[in-house]
Amino acid sequence: VRFEDVVRVPVTGPVTTARLDPVFVGVCEPDSLDVVSVTTPTPATVGAAVSGDTVTVRLEGDLPPFVIVTVSGVRAGSRGVRFPRKTRDQMLRNNAFWDQSKC
């Protein structure tokens, strides 16, 4: 199980850092956070990585005003678990839960 967060990071220079939401960090396994995408509103060479609760963005060329970073992390308690087996009853209860959101 993975959680994702999308963060708009104002660019302050060729190397820019931003703190991640502490609630997001807290619901993820330690050291499981990774940047899965980073994009800019204008063409730029860009890379990003997470260390602890901070994302670092590195840019070359003309600096955009901001970047959008998507961070993914493993749900706390789910390290090493990819597709756990569930019972039919668990499936029905899960489907009923998600059906509540339908209009």
N, C-alpha and C positions, 0 to 999 in steps of 0.2 A: 504494500500500500504506500502510495506516495502523495505528498502534499506539494502544491506549487504556490508561489507568490510572485506577483508581477510588480516590479518596483520602477518608478520613474526617478532617475538619478540626475540632478542638475550637474552639468559638467563645469568643474572649477579649474581644470588644467589638464595637461596630458595624462596625469595620473590622478584619478578622482576616487575617493572612498565614500561609502555610505553604510550606515548601520542598518541591519535588517530588523524587521518587526520582531520584538522580543517574544510575542505570543507565537508567531510562526516558528521561530528558532526553538522555543520551548516544547512544541508538540512534535518535533522531529528528533530522530536519533542523533546523538553527538557525532560530528564528523561525517554526516551523510549529505550535507548540503552541497549542491553543485549548480553552477550556471548552466542552463540548457539552451538559452538563447540570449542574444544581445543585439539590439538594433538601434539605428540612429535615424533621425528625420532627414539627414543629408548624407551623401556618400562619405565614408570615413573608414580607415583601418582601425578595427576595435577588437579588443579581447577583454575578458572579465573572468574573475575567479573569486571564490568564497574562502575566507579564512575565519573560523570561529563564527562571530555574528556580524562580520563585515564583508561587504563586496568591494573589490578593487577593480576599477575599470581603467584600461590603458588605451590611449588613442594616439594615432599618428596623423599628421596632415591638418587640414582645417578642422577646428573643434566645433562640433555641433552644440546647440544649447543644452541638450539633454540626451540621455540614452534610456532605453527601456530594457530592463534586465529581468529575465524569468529564471527563478531559482526553484529547484526541486529538492526535496528531502524525503527520506524514509520516515514514515510515521513512527513515533516513539513506541517501542515494544514490538516492532515488526522487522527488526534487523534480521536478515537472512531468510525471511519469509516472502515468497513471491506469489504463489497461488495456493493458499491453504484450502484444503477440502472442507466443504460445508455440508450440512444435512439438508434434506428437502425442506424441513420446517424452517431452518435458518434462511434459506433462499426465499421462501414465501413471506416471511416477516420482513426481510430486506426489501423485496419488491413492493410490499404494502407501504413501507416507510417512504420509498422514493415515489410511489404513486400519489402521495399526498401533495406533491409539488405540481402536479398537472392541473391545468386550468379547466 
